[in-house]
């Protein structure tokens, strides 16, 4: 979370964070997801994608939220 916050601090601000636990049903998630209320521009989107690749995570955008999922082992 700190890496994401630092990466986007110049171009976007995170207004809410929601952590979801074991009820996440997708088999590839490893059992968790993080939802952040944030509107991304191209710069912040690219910065987050670099972090996703670094930690083997998946990101999707939906209804003003960025949703981060674990890709599993």
C-alpha positions, 0 to 999 in steps of 0.5 A, spaced: 500 500 500 505 504 501 508 503 494 502 505 491 500 511 495 507 513 494 507 512 486 500 516 485 501 521 490 503 527 485 497 525 480 491 522 484 489 521 491 486 515 495 480 516 498 478 510 501 481 503 502 476 496 503 480 490 505 476 483 503 478 477 506 476 469 505 469 470 502 473 472 495 471 466 491 475 467 485 480 461 485 486 465 482 486 470 488 489 467 494 483 469 498 484 477 498 482 483 495 484 490 496 479 496 493 481 503 493 477 509 491 481 512 486 481 516 480 487 514 476 490 518 470 495 515 465 501 516 469 498 513 476 495 507 472 502 505 469 505 506 476 500 501 479 501 496 473 509 496 475 507 495 482 502 489 480 507 486 476 513 486 481 508 483 486 505 478 481 498 482 483 492 483 478 489 490 478 482 492 475 478 498 475 471 498 476 466 504 478 471 509 481 475 503 485 481 500 483 481 492 485 487 489 487 487 481 487 493 476 488 494 472 483 496 466 487 502 461 488 
